[in-house]
C-alpha cells in the first residue's frame, strides 16, 4: 500500500537503533573482506555467512561493499594477485603452513590456494585494523552526533506519522529487545 514509504522507514528504524561504533566498524571491515575477494567462490559464501552470524552492522557492510569492490576492480585485484602469488609460490618459509591449511577438510574447500583469494585475504587482514579504527573514528565523530538531529528532522517526523512506519519501528524495537536479553 505505502511501499514507497518503506525505504525511508527502514532507514529511520536503523537510525533509531542503538548501534555501537564497534558494530559499524566491524561491518565496514566485513565489507572490505567481501570487496577484496572474488564473489564467486566458497570463501565469499563463508564471508556471507559471517554477515548473518556475527553481530556487525549489516547496513555499513552493504554500503561499503561497492566502494571496496570498486577499489578491487581499479587495481587492488592485481595487487592481490601479486601478494597471493608471493605468499603461495615464492615464500618458501610458508610451504609447511600452506600444506597444513590446504589439507584440513573445511579450509581446503575455501580455495585458499587461489592467488586472488589468498592475496585478497592477506590485504584485508593487513588493512583490517586501520580501516576499523578509521570507520570507528568517522562514526563517533561525524555520524553519531548527528543521529539525534536526523531523528528530529521534519522529514523524519513526517515519515513516522504513517502507521506502516510505526509498525516497522515497533517490530524493530521488539527485535532489539529480544537480542539484548
CNS distance restraints for C-alpha pairs under 8 A (distance, minus, plus):
assign (resid   2 and name CA) (resid   6 and name CA) 6.96 0.50 0.50
assign (resid   2 and name CA) (resid 164 and name CA) 7.32 0.50 0.50
assign (resid   3 and name CA) (resid   7 and name CA) 7.71 0.50 0.50
assign (resid   5 and name CA) (resid   9 and name CA) 6.06 0.50 0.50
assign (resid   5 and name CA) (resid 159 and name CA) 7.22 0.50 0.50
assign (resid   5 and name CA) (resid 164 and name CA) 7.98 0.50 0.50
assign (resid   5 and name CA) (resid 165 and name CA) 7.37 0.50 0.50
assign (resid   6 and name CA) (resid  10 and name CA) 6.01 0.50 0.50
assign (resid   6 and name CA) (resid 164 and name CA) 7.76 0.50 0.50
assign (resid   6 and name CA) (resid 165 and name CA) 6.95 0.50 0.50
assign (resid   7 and name CA) (resid  11 and name CA) 6.38 0.50 0.50
assign (resid   8 and name CA) (resid  12 and name CA) 6.10 0.50 0.50
assign (resid   8 and name CA) (resid 159 and name CA) 7.30 0.50 0.50
assign (resid   9 and name CA) (resid  13 and name CA) 6.13 0.50 0.50
assign (resid   9 and name CA) (resid 159 and name CA) 6.77 0.50 0.50
assign (resid   9 and name CA) (resid 160 and name CA) 7.36 0.50 0.50
assign (resid   9 and name CA) (resid 165 and name CA) 5.39 0.50 0.50
assign (resid   9 and name CA) (resid 168 and name CA) 7.22 0.50 0.50
assign (resid   9 and name CA) (resid 169 and name CA) 7.75 0.50 0.50
assign (resid  10 and name CA) (resid  14 and name CA) 6.14 0.50 0.50
assign (resid  10 and name CA) (resid 168 and name CA) 7.40 0.50 0.50
assign (resid  11 and name CA) (resid  15 and name CA) 6.21 0.50 0.50
assign (resid  12 and name CA) (resid  16 and name CA) 6.08 0.50 0.50
assign (resid  12 and name CA) (resid 151 and name CA) 7.24 0.50 0.50
assign (resid  12 and name CA) (resid 156 and name CA) 7.08 0.50 0.50
assign (resid  13 and name CA) (resid  17 and name CA) 6.37 0.50 0.50
assign (resid  13 and name CA) (resid 168 and name CA) 7.43 0.50 0.50
assign (resid  13 and name CA) (resid 169 and name CA) 5.53 0.50 0.50
assign (resid  13 and name CA) (resid 172 and name CA) 6.80 0.50 0.50
assign (resid  15 and name CA) (resid 147 and name CA) 6.65 0.50 0.50
assign (resid  15 and name CA) (resid 151 and name CA) 7.34 0.50 0.50
assign (resid  16 and name CA) (resid 151 and name CA) 7.22 0.50 0.50
assign (resid  17 and name CA) (resid 173 and name CA) 7.93 0.50 0.50
assign (resid  17 and name CA) (resid 176 and name CA) 7.66 0.50 0.50
assign (resid  19 and name CA) (resid  23 and name CA) 6.68 0.50 0.50
assign (resid  19 and name CA) (resid  24 and name CA) 7.24 0.50 0.50
assign (resid  19 and name CA) (resid  57 and name CA) 7.57 0.50 0.50
assign (resid  20 and name CA) (resid  24 and name CA) 6.62 0.50 0.50
assign (resid  21 and name CA) (resid  25 and name CA) 6.05 0.50 0.50
assign (resid  21 and name CA) (resid 136 and name CA) 5.40 0.50 0.50
assign (resid  21 and name CA) (resid 139 and name CA) 6.31 0.50 0.50
assign (resid  21 and name CA) (resid 140 and name CA) 6.61 0.50 0.50
assign (resid  22 and name CA) (resid  26 and name CA) 5.96 0.50 0.50
assign (resid  22 and name CA) (resid  56 and name CA) 7.80 0.50 0.50
assign (resid  22 and name CA) (resid 136 and name CA) 6.72 0.50 0.50
assign (resid  23 and name CA) (resid  27 and name CA) 6.13 0.50 0.50
assign (resid  23 and name CA) (resid  55 and name CA) 6.56 0.50 0.50
assign (resid  23 and name CA) (resid  56 and name CA) 4.39 0.50 0.50
assign (resid  23 and name CA) (resid  57 and name CA) 4.99 0.50 0.50
assign (resid  24 and name CA) (resid  28 and name CA) 6.34 0.50 0.50
assign (resid  24 and name CA) (resid  56 and name CA) 6.41 0.50 0.50
assign (resid  24 and name CA) (resid  57 and name CA) 4.94 0.50 0.50
assign (resid  24 and name CA) (resid  60 and name CA) 5.91 0.50 0.50
assign (resid  24 and name CA) (resid 135 and name CA) 7.32 0.50 0.50
assign (resid  24 and name CA) (resid 136 and name CA) 7.04 0.50 0.50
assign (resid  24 and name CA) (resid 139 and name CA) 7.53 0.50 0.50
assign (resid  25 and name CA) (resid  29 and name CA) 6.27 0.50 0.50
assign (resid  25 and name CA) (resid  56 and name CA) 7.91 0.50 0.50
assign (resid  25 and name CA) (resid  57 and name CA) 7.85 0.50 0.50
assign (resid  25 and name CA) (resid  60 and name CA) 7.84 0.50 0.50
assign (resid  25 and name CA) (resid 131 and name CA) 7.76 0.50 0.50
assign (resid  25 and name CA) (resid 132 and name CA) 5.05 0.50 0.50
assign (resid  25 and name CA) (resid 133 and name CA) 7.33 0.50 0.50
assign (resid  25 and name CA) (resid 135 and name CA) 5.06 0.50 0.50
assign (resid  25 and name CA) (resid 136 and name CA) 5.21 0.50 0.50
assign (resid  26 and name CA) (resid  30 and name CA) 6.18 0.50 0.50
assign (resid  26 and name CA) (resid  56 and name CA) 5.38 0.50 0.50
assign (resid  26 and name CA) (resid  57 and name CA) 6.94 0.50 0.50
assign (resid  26 and name CA) (resid 132 and name CA) 6.66 0.50 0.50
assign (resid  27 and name CA) (resid  31 and name CA) 6.11 0.50 0.50
assign (resid  27 and name CA) (resid  56 and name CA) 4.95 0.50 0.50
assign (resid  27 and name CA) (resid  57 and name CA) 4.86 0.50 0.50
assign (resid  27 and name CA) (resid  58 and name CA) 5.85 0.50 0.50
assign (resid  27 and name CA) (resid  59 and name CA) 7.43 0.50 0.50
assign (resid  27 and name CA) (resid  60 and name CA) 5.20 0.50 0.50
assign (resid  27 and name CA) (resid  61 and name CA) 4.32 0.50 0.50
assign (resid  28 and name CA) (resid  32 and name CA) 6.26 0.50 0.50
assign (resid  28 and name CA) (resid  60 and name CA) 5.55 0.50 0.50
assign (resid  28 and name CA) (resid  61 and name CA) 4.95 0.50 0.50
assign (resid  28 and name CA) (resid  64 and name CA) 6.03 0.50 0.50
assign (resid  28 and name CA) (resid  65 and name CA) 7.85 0.50 0.50
assign (resid  28 and name CA) (resid 131 and name CA) 7.58 0.50 0.50
assign (resid  28 and name CA) (resid 132 and name CA) 7.12 0.50 0.50
assign (resid  28 and name CA) (resid 135 and name CA) 6.87 0.50 0.50
assign (resid  29 and name CA) (resid  33 and name CA) 6.29 0.50 0.50
assign (resid  29 and name CA) (resid  61 and name CA) 7.37 0.50 0.50
assign (resid  29 and name CA) (resid 128 and name CA) 6.05 0.50 0.50
assign (resid  29 and name CA) (resid 131 and name CA) 6.60 0.50 0.50
assign (resid  29 and name CA) (resid 132 and name CA) 6.14 0.50 0.50
assign (resid  30 and name CA) (resid  34 and name CA) 6.19 0.50 0.50
assign (resid  30 and name CA) (resid  47 and name CA) 7.60 0.50 0.50
assign (resid  30 and name CA) (resid  51 and name CA) 7.36 0.50 0.50
assign (resid  30 and name CA) (resid  61 and name CA) 5.95 0.50 0.50
assign (resid  31 and name CA) (resid  35 and name CA) 5.92 0.50 0.50
assign (resid  31 and name CA) (resid  60 and name CA) 7.59 0.50 0.50
assign (resid  31 and name CA) (resid  61 and name CA) 4.36 0.50 0.50
assign (resid  31 and name CA) (resid  62 and name CA) 6.56 0.50 0.50
assign (resid  31 and name CA) (resid  63 and name CA) 7.89 0.50 0.50
assign (resid  31 and name CA) (resid  64 and name CA) 5.55 0.50 0.50
assign (resid  31 and name CA) (resid  65 and name CA) 4.44 0.50 0.50
assign (resid  31 and name CA) (resid  68 and name CA) 7.08 0.50 0.50
assign (resid  32 and name CA) (resid  36 and name CA) 6.06 0.50 0.50
assign (resid  32 and name CA) (resid  61 and name CA) 7.92 0.50 0.50
assign (resid  32 and name CA) (resid  64 and name CA) 7.21 0.50 0.50
assign (resid  32 and name CA) (resid  65 and name CA) 6.28 0.50 0.50
assign (resid  32 and name CA) (resid  68 and name CA) 5.56 0.50 0.50
assign (resid  32 and name CA) (resid  69 and name CA) 7.91 0.50 0.50
assign (resid  32 and name CA) (resid 124 and name CA) 6.58 0.50 0.50
assign (resid  33 and name CA) (resid  37 and name CA) 6.68 0.50 0.50
assign (resid  33 and name CA) (resid  47 and name CA) 7.69 0.50 0.50
assign (resid  33 and name CA) (resid 120 and name CA) 7.56 0.50 0.50
assign (resid  33 and name CA) (resid 121 and name CA) 6.81 0.50 0.50
assign (resid  33 and name CA) (resid 124 and name CA) 5.53 0.50 0.50
assign (resid  34 and name CA) (resid  38 and name CA) 7.77 0.50 0.50
assign (resid  34 and name CA) (resid  39 and name CA) 7.11 0.50 0.50
assign (resid  34 and name CA) (resid  44 and name CA) 6.49 0.50 0.50
assign (resid  34 and name CA) (resid  47 and name CA) 6.72 0.50 0.50
assign (resid  34 and name CA) (resid  65 and name CA) 6.64 0.50 0.50
assign (resid  34 and name CA) (resid  69 and name CA) 7.79 0.50 0.50
assign (resid  35 and name CA) (resid  39 and name CA) 7.98 0.50 0.50
assign (resid  35 and name CA) (resid  65 and name CA) 5.43 0.50 0.50
assign (resid  35 and name CA) (resid  66 and name CA) 7.07 0.50 0.50
assign (resid  35 and name CA) (resid  67 and name CA) 7.74 0.50 0.50
assign (resid  35 and name CA) (resid  68 and name CA) 4.72 0.50 0.50
assign (resid  35 and name CA) (resid  69 and name CA) 4.22 0.50 0.50
assign (resid  35 and name CA) (resid  70 and name CA) 7.89 0.50 0.50
assign (resid  35 and name CA) (resid  72 and name CA) 6.64 0.50 0.50
assign (resid  36 and name CA) (resid  68 and name CA) 6.61 0.50 0.50
assign (resid  36 and name CA) (resid  69 and name CA) 6.37 0.50 0.50
assign (resid  36 and name CA) (resid  72 and name CA) 5.70 0.50 0.50
assign (resid  36 and name CA) (resid  76 and name CA) 7.38 0.50 0.50
assign (resid  36 and name CA) (resid  77 and name CA) 7.26 0.50 0.50
assign (resid  36 and name CA) (resid  80 and name CA) 7.95 0.50 0.50
assign (resid  36 and name CA) (resid 120 and name CA) 5.01 0.50 0.50
assign (resid  36 and name CA) (resid 121 and name CA) 7.22 0.50 0.50
assign (resid  36 and name CA) (resid 123 and name CA) 7.75 0.50 0.50
assign (resid  36 and name CA) (resid 124 and name CA) 6.81 0.50 0.50
assign (resid  37 and name CA) (resid  44 and name CA) 7.14 0.50 0.50
assign (resid  37 and name CA) (resid 116 and name CA) 6.71 0.50 0.50
assign (resid  37 and name CA) (resid 117 and name CA) 5.48 0.50 0.50
assign (resid  37 and name CA) (resid 120 and name CA) 5.14 0.50 0.50
assign (resid  37 and name CA) (resid 121 and name CA) 6.97 0.50 0.50
assign (resid  38 and name CA) (resid  44 and name CA) 7.00 0.50 0.50
assign (resid  38 and name CA) (resid 116 and name CA) 7.41 0.50 0.50
assign (resid  38 and name CA) (resid 117 and name CA) 6.99 0.50 0.50
assign (resid  39 and name CA) (resid  43 and name CA) 7.96 0.50 0.50
assign (resid  39 and name CA) (resid  44 and name CA) 5.14 0.50 0.50
assign (resid  39 and name CA) (resid  45 and name CA) 7.82 0.50 0.50
assign (resid  40 and name CA) (resid  44 and name CA) 6.57 0.50 0.50
assign (resid  41 and name CA) (resid  45 and name CA) 6.63 0.50 0.50
assign (resid  41 and name CA) (resid 110 and name CA) 7.61 0.50 0.50
assign (resid  41 and name CA) (resid 111 and name CA) 7.55 0.50 0.50
assign (resid  42 and name CA) (resid  46 and name CA) 6.21 0.50 0.50
assign (resid  42 and name CA) (resid 109 and name CA) 6.91 0.50 0.50
assign (resid  42 and name CA) (resid 110 and name CA) 5.20 0.50 0.50
assign (resid  42 and name CA) (resid 111 and name CA) 6.98 0.50 0.50
assign (resid  43 and name CA) (resid  47 and name CA) 6.30 0.50 0.50
assign (resid  43 and name CA) (resid 110 and name CA) 4.98 0.50 0.50
assign (resid  43 and name CA) (resid 111 and name CA) 6.85 0.50 0.50
assign (resid  43 and name CA) (resid 117 and name CA) 7.75 0.50 0.50
assign (resid  44 and name CA) (resid  48 and name CA) 6.16 0.50 0.50
assign (resid  45 and name CA) (resid  49 and name CA) 6.33 0.50 0.50
assign (resid  46 and name CA) (resid  50 and name CA) 6.43 0.50 0.50
assign (resid  47 and name CA) (resid  51 and name CA) 6.27 0.50 0.50
assign (resid  48 and name CA) (resid  52 and name CA) 6.78 0.50 0.50
assign (resid  49 and name CA) (resid  53 and name CA) 6.09 0.50 0.50
assign (resid  50 and name CA) (resid  54 and name CA) 5.55 0.50 0.50
assign (resid  51 and name CA) (resid  56 and name CA) 7.25 0.50 0.50
assign (resid  51 and name CA) (resid  58 and name CA) 6.86 0.50 0.50
assign (resid  57 and name CA) (resid  61 and name CA) 6.59 0.50 0.50
assign (resid  58 and name CA) (resid  62 and name CA) 6.12 0.50 0.50
assign (resid  59 and name CA) (resid  63 and name CA) 6.01 0.50 0.50
assign (resid  60 and name CA) (resid  64 and name CA) 6.01 0.50 0.50
assign (resid  61 and name CA) (resid  65 and name CA) 5.89 0.50 0.50
assign (resid  62 and name CA) (resid  66 and name CA) 7.53 0.50 0.50
assign (resid  63 and name CA) (resid  67 and name CA) 7.69 0.50 0.50
assign (resid  64 and name CA) (resid  68 and name CA) 6.36 0.50 0.50
assign (resid  65 and name CA) (resid  69 and name CA) 5.97 0.50 0.50
assign (resid  66 and name CA) (resid  70 and name CA) 5.94 0.50 0.50
assign (resid  67 and name CA) (resid  71 and name CA) 6.38 0.50 0.50
assign (resid  68 and name CA) (resid  72 and name CA) 6.11 0.50 0.50
assign (resid  69 and name CA) (resid  73 and name CA) 6.19 0.50 0.50
assign (resid  70 and name CA) (resid  74 and name CA) 6.09 0.50 0.50
assign (resid  71 and name CA) (resid  75 and name CA) 6.44 0.50 0.50
assign (resid  71 and name CA) (resid  76 and name CA) 5.98 0.50 0.50
assign (resid  72 and name CA) (resid  76 and name CA) 4.32 0.50 0.50
assign (resid  72 and name CA) (resid  77 and name CA) 5.04 0.50 0.50
assign (resid  73 and name CA) (resid  77 and name CA) 6.22 0.50 0.50
assign (resid  75 and name CA) (resid  79 and name CA) 6.64 0.50 0.50
assign (resid  76 and name CA) (resid  80 and name CA) 5.92 0.50 0.50
assign (resid  77 and name CA) (resid  81 and name CA) 6.04 0.50 0.50
assign (resid  77 and name CA) (resid 116 and name CA) 6.99 0.50 0.50
assign (resid  77 and name CA) (resid 120 and name CA) 7.47 0.50 0.50
assign (resid  78 and name CA) (resid  82 and name CA) 6.27 0.50 0.50
assign (resid  79 and name CA) (resid  83 and name CA) 6.12 0.50 0.50
assign (resid  79 and name CA) (resid 119 and name CA) 7.64 0.50 0.50
assign (resid  80 and name CA) (resid  84 and name CA) 5.83 0.50 0.50
assign (resid  80 and name CA) (resid 115 and name CA) 7.37 0.50 0.50
assign (resid  80 and name CA) (resid 116 and name CA) 5.61 0.50 0.50
assign (resid  80 and name CA) (resid 117 and name CA) 7.72 0.50 0.50
assign (resid  80 and name CA) (resid 118 and name CA) 7.66 0.50 0.50
assign (resid  80 and name CA) (resid 119 and name CA) 4.15 0.50 0.50
assign (resid  80 and name CA) (resid 120 and name CA) 4.99 0.50 0.50
assign (resid  80 and name CA) (resid 122 and name CA) 7.92 0.50 0.50
assign (resid  80 and name CA) (resid 123 and name CA) 6.82 0.50 0.50
assign (resid  81 and name CA) (resid  85 and name CA) 5.92 0.50 0.50
assign (resid  81 and name CA) (resid 115 and name CA) 5.38 0.50 0.50
assign (resid  81 and name CA) (resid 116 and name CA) 4.82 0.50 0.50
assign (resid  81 and name CA) (resid 119 and name CA) 5.80 0.50 0.50
assign (resid  81 and name CA) (resid 120 and name CA) 7.75 0.50 0.50
assign (resid  82 and name CA) (resid  86 and name CA) 6.14 0.50 0.50
assign (resid  82 and name CA) (resid 115 and name CA) 7.64 0.50 0.50
assign (resid  82 and name CA) (resid 119 and name CA) 7.13 0.50 0.50
assign (resid  83 and name CA) (resid  87 and name CA) 6.14 0.50 0.50
assign (resid  83 and name CA) (resid 115 and name CA) 7.61 0.50 0.50
assign (resid  83 and name CA) (resid 118 and name CA) 7.83 0.50 0.50
assign (resid  83 and name CA) (resid 119 and name CA) 4.86 0.50 0.50
assign (resid  83 and name CA) (resid 122 and name CA) 7.60 0.50 0.50
assign (resid  83 and name CA) (resid 123 and name CA) 7.93 0.50 0.50
assign (resid  84 and name CA) (resid  88 and name CA) 5.90 0.50 0.50
assign (resid  84 and name CA) (resid 114 and name CA) 7.52 0.50 0.50
assign (resid  84 and name CA) (resid 115 and name CA) 4.18 0.50 0.50
assign (resid  84 and name CA) (resid 116 and name CA) 6.00 0.50 0.50
assign (resid  84 and name CA) (resid 117 and name CA) 7.21 0.50 0.50
assign (resid  84 and name CA) (resid 118 and name CA) 4.93 0.50 0.50
assign (resid  84 and name CA) (resid 119 and name CA) 3.67 0.50 0.50
assign (resid  84 and name CA) (resid 120 and name CA) 7.37 0.50 0.50
assign (resid  84 and name CA) (resid 122 and name CA) 7.60 0.50 0.50
assign (resid  85 and name CA) (resid  89 and name CA) 5.51 0.50 0.50
assign (resid  85 and name CA) (resid  90 and name CA) 6.93 0.50 0.50
assign (resid  85 and name CA) (resid 115 and name CA) 5.26 0.50 0.50
assign (resid  85 and name CA) (resid 119 and name CA) 7.36 0.50 0.50
assign (resid  86 and name CA) (resid  90 and name CA) 4.74 0.50 0.50
assign (resid  86 and name CA) (resid  91 and name CA) 5.84 0.50 0.50
assign (resid  87 and name CA) (resid  91 and name CA) 5.31 0.50 0.50
assign (resid  87 and name CA) (resid  94 and name CA) 7.17 0.50 0.50
assign (resid  87 and name CA) (resid 118 and name CA) 7.60 0.50 0.50
assign (resid  87 and name CA) (resid 119 and name CA) 7.56 0.50 0.50
assign (resid  88 and name CA) (resid  94 and name CA) 7.60 0.50 0.50
assign (resid  88 and name CA) (resid  95 and name CA) 7.65 0.50 0.50
assign (resid  88 and name CA) (resid  98 and name CA) 7.43 0.50 0.50
assign (resid  88 and name CA) (resid 113 and name CA) 6.94 0.50 0.50
assign (resid  88 and name CA) (resid 115 and name CA) 6.92 0.50 0.50
assign (resid  88 and name CA) (resid 118 and name CA) 7.73 0.50 0.50
assign (resid  91 and name CA) (resid  95 and name CA) 7.27 0.50 0.50
assign (resid  94 and name CA) (resid  98 and name CA) 6.21 0.50 0.50
assign (resid  95 and name CA) (resid  99 and name CA) 6.20 0.50 0.50
assign (resid  96 and name CA) (resid 100 and name CA) 6.26 0.50 0.50
assign (resid  97 and name CA) (resid 101 and name CA) 6.15 0.50 0.50
assign (resid  98 and name CA) (resid 102 and name CA) 5.91 0.50 0.50
assign (resid  98 and name CA) (resid 113 and name CA) 7.97 0.50 0.50
assign (resid  99 and name CA) (resid 103 and name CA) 6.08 0.50 0.50
assign (resid 100 and name CA) (resid 104 and name CA) 6.49 0.50 0.50
assign (resid 101 and name CA) (resid 107 and name CA) 6.31 0.50 0.50
assign (resid 101 and name CA) (resid 108 and name CA) 6.81 0.50 0.50
assign (resid 102 and name CA) (resid 107 and name CA) 6.21 0.50 0.50
assign (resid 102 and name CA) (resid 108 and name CA) 4.44 0.50 0.50
assign (resid 102 and name CA) (resid 112 and name CA) 7.25 0.50 0.50
assign (resid 102 and name CA) (resid 113 and name CA) 7.29 0.50 0.50
assign (resid 103 and name CA) (resid 107 and name CA) 7.63 0.50 0.50
assign (resid 103 and name CA) (resid 108 and name CA) 5.96 0.50 0.50
assign (resid 104 and name CA) (resid 108 and name CA) 5.71 0.50 0.50
assign (resid 105 and name CA) (resid 109 and name CA) 7.04 0.50 0.50
assign (resid 106 and name CA) (resid 110 and name CA) 7.20 0.50 0.50
assign (resid 107 and name CA) (resid 111 and name CA) 7.78 0.50 0.50
assign (resid 107 and name CA) (resid 112 and name CA) 7.49 0.50 0.50
assign (resid 108 and name CA) (resid 112 and name CA) 7.07 0.50 0.50
assign (resid 111 and name CA) (resid 117 and name CA) 7.02 0.50 0.50
assign (resid 112 and name CA) (resid 117 and name CA) 6.01 0.50 0.50
assign (resid 112 and name CA) (resid 118 and name CA) 5.37 0.50 0.50
assign (resid 113 and name CA) (resid 117 and name CA) 7.61 0.50 0.50
assign (resid 113 and name CA) (resid 118 and name CA) 6.70 0.50 0.50
assign (resid 114 and name CA) (resid 118 and name CA) 6.08 0.50 0.50
assign (resid 115 and name CA) (resid 119 and name CA) 5.76 0.50 0.50
assign (resid 116 and name CA) (resid 120 and name CA) 5.80 0.50 0.50
assign (resid 117 and name CA) (resid 121 and name CA) 5.95 0.50 0.50
assign (resid 118 and name CA) (resid 122 and name CA) 6.06 0.50 0.50
assign (resid 119 and name CA) (resid 123 and name CA) 6.06 0.50 0.50
assign (resid 120 and name CA) (resid 124 and name CA) 6.03 0.50 0.50
assign (resid 121 and name CA) (resid 125 and name CA) 6.02 0.50 0.50
assign (resid 122 and name CA) (resid 126 and name CA) 6.09 0.50 0.50
assign (resid 123 and name CA) (resid 127 and name CA) 6.07 0.50 0.50
assign (resid 124 and name CA) (resid 128 and name CA) 5.66 0.50 0.50
assign (resid 125 and name CA) (resid 129 and name CA) 7.82 0.50 0.50
assign (resid 127 and name CA) (resid 131 and name CA) 6.01 0.50 0.50
assign (resid 128 and name CA) (resid 132 and name CA) 5.87 0.50 0.50
assign (resid 129 and name CA) (resid 133 and name CA) 6.11 0.50 0.50
assign (resid 130 and name CA) (resid 134 and name CA) 6.04 0.50 0.50
assign (resid 131 and name CA) (resid 135 and name CA) 5.96 0.50 0.50
assign (resid 132 and name CA) (resid 136 and name CA) 6.10 0.50 0.50
assign (resid 133 and name CA) (resid 137 and name CA) 6.05 0.50 0.50
assign (resid 134 and name CA) (resid 138 and name CA) 6.13 0.50 0.50
assign (resid 135 and name CA) (resid 139 and name CA) 6.09 0.50 0.50
assign (resid 136 and name CA) (resid 140 and name CA) 6.05 0.50 0.50
assign (resid 137 and name CA) (resid 141 and name CA) 5.85 0.50 0.50
assign (resid 138 and name CA) (resid 142 and name CA) 5.63 0.50 0.50
assign (resid 138 and name CA) (resid 143 and name CA) 6.92 0.50 0.50
assign (resid 139 and name CA) (resid 143 and name CA) 4.83 0.50 0.50
assign (resid 139 and name CA) (resid 144 and name CA) 5.81 0.50 0.50
assign (resid 140 and name CA) (resid 144 and name CA) 5.34 0.50 0.50
assign (resid 140 and name CA) (resid 145 and name CA) 7.17 0.50 0.50
assign (resid 141 and name CA) (resid 145 and name CA) 6.85 0.50 0.50
assign (resid 142 and name CA) (resid 146 and name CA) 6.77 0.50 0.50
assign (resid 143 and name CA) (resid 147 and name CA) 6.35 0.50 0.50
assign (resid 146 and name CA) (resid 150 and name CA) 6.28 0.50 0.50
assign (resid 147 and name CA) (resid 151 and name CA) 6.14 0.50 0.50
assign (resid 148 and name CA) (resid 152 and name CA) 6.16 0.50 0.50
assign (resid 149 and name CA) (resid 153 and name CA) 6.03 0.50 0.50
assign (resid 150 and name CA) (resid 156 and name CA) 6.96 0.50 0.50
assign (resid 151 and name CA) (resid 156 and name CA) 5.74 0.50 0.50
assign (resid 151 and name CA) (resid 157 and name CA) 7.57 0.50 0.50
assign (resid 152 and name CA) (resid 156 and name CA) 6.41 0.50 0.50
assign (resid 152 and name CA) (resid 157 and name CA) 6.65 0.50 0.50
assign (resid 153 and name CA) (resid 157 and name CA) 6.34 0.50 0.50
assign (resid 154 and name CA) (resid 158 and name CA) 6.16 0.50 0.50
assign (resid 155 and name CA) (resid 159 and name CA) 6.17 0.50 0.50
assign (resid 156 and name CA) (resid 160 and name CA) 6.14 0.50 0.50
assign (resid 157 and name CA) (resid 161 and name CA) 6.47 0.50 0.50
assign (resid 158 and name CA) (resid 162 and name CA) 7.66 0.50 0.50
assign (resid 159 and name CA) (resid 165 and name CA) 6.92 0.50 0.50
assign (resid 160 and name CA) (resid 165 and name CA) 5.56 0.50 0.50
assign (resid 160 and name CA) (resid 166 and name CA) 6.07 0.50 0.50
assign (resid 161 and name CA) (resid 165 and name CA) 7.34 0.50 0.50
assign (resid 161 and name CA) (resid 166 and name CA) 7.37 0.50 0.50
assign (resid 162 and name CA) (resid 166 and name CA) 6.53 0.50 0.50
assign (resid 163 and name CA) (resid 167 and name CA) 6.18 0.50 0.50
assign (resid 164 and name CA) (resid 168 and name CA) 6.38 0.50 0.50
assign (resid 165 and name CA) (resid 169 and name CA) 6.16 0.50 0.50
assign (resid 166 and name CA) (resid 170 and name CA) 6.02 0.50 0.50
assign (resid 167 and name CA) (resid 171 and name CA) 6.17 0.50 0.50
assign (resid 168 and name CA) (resid 172 and name CA) 6.23 0.50 0.50
assign (resid 169 and name CA) (resid 173 and name CA) 6.19 0.50 0.50
assign (resid 170 and name CA) (resid 174 and name CA) 6.29 0.50 0.50
assign (resid 171 and name CA) (resid 175 and name CA) 6.23 0.50 0.50
assign (resid 172 and name CA) (resid 176 and name CA) 6.00 0.50 0.50
assign (resid 173 and name CA) (resid 177 and name CA) 6.09 0.50 0.50
assign (resid 174 and name CA) (resid 178 and name CA) 6.24 0.50 0.50
assign (resid 175 and name CA) (resid 179 and name CA) 6.31 0.50 0.50
assign (resid 176 and name CA) (resid 180 and name CA) 6.29 0.50 0.50
assign (resid 177 and name CA) (resid 181 and name CA) 6.52 0.50 0.50
